[in-house]
Amino acid sequence: MPATDSTDTEDPSYSMQGGFIGFVFYWLAFAIPFLVYGSNTLFFLLYTWPFFLALMPVSVLIGIAFSMFFGGVWFKTSLASAICIIGMFWTVFSFLSGW
């Protein structure tokens, strides 16, 4: 019978859950300007899309970081990721639009 060492146990991976949460909140944050300003937002995003595309990997990394920090608790991860990602997206949108 093999002895079980504490060094043989693997820590659970929270990166998939956090990455998914970050990706979902990126798209939700992307939809907020359309809900607030309507379809004219599309013309604004036509010229500024690289700035918002650059926020996608950052959003995924934020989701992963919060998931690791909170130990995989999805509610805390979702809440912290939502606040951070929507705030980041809205900040970039406000700076670019000058509103």
Beta strands, then each sheet from edge to edge (+ up, - down):
end
